[in-house]
Amino acid sequence: QVEKVPMLLDMHTIDSSLFIDDDGSPYIFYVHIKNGFHIKMAELESDLITIKKSTIKTCFTPRQKWESLSKTKVNEGPSVIKHKGIYYILYSGNGYTNHRYGIGYATATNIRGPWKKSDSNPILQLPGELVGAGHGAPFYDKKGRLHYVFHAHYSHDRVHPRCMYISRAAFKRGDKKVEELVISDKYFTPKTK
């Protein structure tokens, strides 16, 4: 029988996400809850379970106005992708029960940071008729198109049970060195066959 124990015994953490870099190095991104919700990261051993504690680092904390519309300042739900040598953390801001729960991103040229939040944040908030849209993950489909899967409130009056949606995402070239990440406010509901 496999023993089940927390990866970090001395912290209140949620929302862990695995990222394996081009060289095969594994990292975990997660949320540390202490005086707010902060996104942290660490390198993992090759077993993908053991955290190299000396590598634990805070990526960022809630600082943008849109992230602090609830009583508690929140950055949560991190997931990382790499595009043209740039690391992108997609994350959520605000408490998940807030109608204006949303999605932003930060970029870095090194996996350990420093991370810079986008001035375009939030990149998805109140899409269409949805409220409370956030905490998702990017993925590429079979044709290589980038998407973002996320959840939103059941209705304007009820948070639970939250429903799942998918929107197209893309990198947009502009006048900056780092391409902007955008998520469409058009979405669809995934269906099982």
PLY file of the C-alpha trace (Angstrom):
ply
format ascii 1.0
element vertex 193
property float x
property float y
property float z
element edge 192
property int vertex1
property int vertex2
end_header
0.00 0.00 0.00
1.27 3.47 -0.90
1.49 5.93 1.96
-0.39 9.16 1.22
1.11 12.23 2.86
1.17 15.93 1.94
4.15 17.03 -0.14
4.62 19.98 2.23
3.78 19.23 5.86
4.36 22.70 7.27
2.23 24.81 4.92
-1.44 25.23 3.98
-1.31 24.78 0.20
-3.73 24.12 -2.67
-3.88 24.04 -6.47
-0.65 22.25 -7.35
0.32 22.03 -11.02
3.20 20.13 -12.62
5.42 21.66 -15.30
8.26 19.78 -17.02
10.75 22.03 -18.78
12.44 21.33 -22.12
15.47 19.80 -20.37
13.23 17.38 -18.43
13.47 19.26 -15.12
10.18 18.97 -13.17
8.66 21.86 -11.24
5.57 22.26 -9.12
3.56 25.47 -8.95
1.08 25.84 -6.11
-0.77 28.27 -3.85
0.41 29.02 -0.33
-2.36 30.35 1.92
-0.97 32.68 4.54
-2.18 36.28 4.81
-3.79 35.86 1.39
-3.25 33.44 -1.48
0.24 33.53 -3.05
1.69 31.54 -5.95
4.88 29.65 -5.23
7.04 27.16 -7.11
9.76 24.62 -6.44
11.84 22.09 -8.29
10.94 18.43 -7.83
13.11 15.34 -7.56
12.82 12.86 -10.46
10.15 10.92 -8.50
7.80 13.90 -9.13
6.76 13.76 -5.46
9.68 15.07 -3.42
10.06 18.84 -3.31
13.58 20.27 -3.23
12.82 22.59 -0.31
15.85 24.80 -0.96
14.27 25.79 -4.32
10.90 26.99 -2.95
10.26 30.51 -4.17
7.35 32.94 -4.27
6.43 33.76 -7.87
4.07 36.62 -7.04
1.35 37.87 -4.72
-1.93 39.72 -5.41
-1.03 43.30 -6.34
-3.29 44.24 -9.24
-6.60 45.89 -8.36
-8.77 43.28 -10.13
-7.28 40.52 -7.90
-8.51 42.09 -4.66
-12.25 42.65 -5.09
-13.02 40.06 -2.39
-12.19 40.33 1.32
-9.14 38.13 0.80
-6.48 38.99 -1.77
-6.21 35.97 -4.07
-3.85 34.59 -6.70
-4.58 30.89 -7.26
-4.96 28.10 -9.79
-1.54 28.43 -11.49
-0.63 26.53 -14.64
2.48 27.08 -16.75
3.19 26.87 -20.47
6.26 27.87 -22.45
6.13 29.72 -25.76
9.16 30.84 -27.78
11.43 30.61 -24.74
9.07 32.60 -22.49
7.30 31.06 -19.50
3.65 32.01 -18.96
1.80 31.38 -15.68
-1.95 31.54 -16.11
-3.67 32.09 -12.77
-6.90 33.31 -11.21
-7.53 36.40 -9.16
-10.25 37.20 -6.62
-12.15 34.72 -4.50
-13.81 32.02 -6.60
-17.26 32.88 -5.22
-17.00 36.45 -6.56
-18.80 37.15 -9.86
-15.63 38.93 -11.04
-13.34 35.94 -10.44
-11.07 36.03 -13.48
-7.90 34.91 -15.23
-4.61 36.72 -15.68
-1.07 35.78 -16.56
2.54 36.63 -15.77
5.70 36.00 -17.81
9.35 35.28 -17.16
12.45 34.44 -19.19
13.63 32.10 -16.41
11.44 29.46 -14.74
12.51 30.85 -11.34
11.48 34.39 -12.28
11.29 37.24 -11.82
7.67 37.14 -13.04
5.95 40.16 -14.57
2.17 40.35 -14.56
0.56 41.47 -17.79
-0.83 44.99 -18.00
-3.74 43.43 -19.97
-4.98 41.45 -16.94
-7.57 40.13 -16.46
-7.56 38.41 -19.85
-10.82 36.55 -19.15
-13.50 37.85 -16.82
-17.30 37.79 -17.20
-17.26 36.16 -20.66
-20.66 36.23 -22.34
-23.34 35.39 -19.78
-20.94 33.66 -17.37
-19.93 34.87 -13.93
-17.16 33.55 -11.70
-15.04 32.32 -14.63
-11.60 31.14 -13.59
-9.17 28.49 -12.39
-8.41 26.48 -15.48
-5.59 25.06 -17.51
-4.20 25.57 -21.01
-3.98 22.68 -23.45
-3.28 22.06 -27.12
-5.74 20.05 -29.21
-4.82 17.43 -31.83
-4.44 20.18 -34.44
-2.02 22.13 -32.26
-4.51 24.87 -31.35
-4.27 26.37 -27.87
-7.34 26.28 -25.62
-8.12 27.13 -22.02
-10.51 25.01 -19.93
-12.05 26.73 -16.91
-15.04 26.65 -14.61
-17.72 29.25 -13.90
-20.63 29.61 -11.51
-23.73 27.49 -12.06
-25.81 30.67 -12.49
-25.87 34.32 -11.50
-27.49 33.28 -8.22
-25.66 30.00 -7.44
-21.96 29.20 -7.35
-22.28 25.39 -7.12
-22.16 23.06 -8.85
-19.68 24.92 -11.02
-19.74 24.19 -14.75
-16.86 23.61 -17.17
-16.20 25.60 -20.35
-13.50 25.82 -23.01
-12.30 28.90 -24.91
-9.71 29.32 -27.64
-6.47 30.97 -26.58
-3.62 32.40 -28.65
-0.39 34.32 -28.55
-0.69 37.71 -30.18
2.24 39.56 -31.66
2.55 43.21 -30.82
5.23 45.81 -30.44
6.64 44.16 -27.31
9.30 41.45 -27.17
6.99 39.12 -25.26
3.87 38.02 -27.14
0.57 38.76 -25.44
-1.58 35.84 -24.36
-5.28 36.21 -25.11
-8.31 34.05 -24.29
-11.50 34.39 -26.34
-14.67 35.40 -24.51
-16.52 32.94 -26.77
-16.73 29.52 -25.16
-18.30 26.11 -25.48
-19.29 23.36 -23.07
-17.30 20.13 -23.38
-19.31 16.98 -24.02
-18.43 13.33 -23.56
-19.19 10.83 -26.31
0 1
1 2
2 3
3 4
4 5
5 6
6 7
7 8
8 9
9 10
10 11
11 12
12 13
13 14
14 15
15 16
16 17
17 18
18 19
19 20
20 21
21 22
22 23
23 24
24 25
25 26
26 27
27 28
28 29
29 30
30 31
31 32
32 33
33 34
34 35
35 36
36 37
37 38
38 39
39 40
40 41
41 42
42 43
43 44
44 45
45 46
46 47
47 48
48 49
49 50
50 51
51 52
52 53
53 54
54 55
55 56
56 57
57 58
58 59
59 60
60 61
61 62
62 63
63 64
64 65
65 66
66 67
67 68
68 69
69 70
70 71
71 72
72 73
73 74
74 75
75 76
76 77
77 78
78 79
79 80
80 81
81 82
82 83
83 84
84 85
85 86
86 87
87 88
88 89
89 90
90 91
91 92
92 93
93 94
94 95
95 96
96 97
97 98
98 99
99 100
100 101
101 102
102 103
103 104
104 105
105 106
106 107
107 108
108 109
109 110
110 111
111 112
112 113
113 114
114 115
115 116
116 117
117 118
118 119
119 120
120 121
121 122
122 123
123 124
124 125
125 126
126 127
127 128
128 129
129 130
130 131
131 132
132 133
133 134
134 135
135 136
136 137
137 138
138 139
139 140
140 141
141 142
142 143
143 144
144 145
145 146
146 147
147 148
148 149
149 150
150 151
151 152
152 153
153 154
154 155
155 156
156 157
157 158
158 159
159 160
160 161
161 162
162 163
163 164
164 165
165 166
166 167
167 168
168 169
169 170
170 171
171 172
172 173
173 174
174 175
175 176
176 177
177 178
178 179
179 180
180 181
181 182
182 183
183 184
184 185
185 186
186 187
187 188
188 189
189 190
190 191
191 192
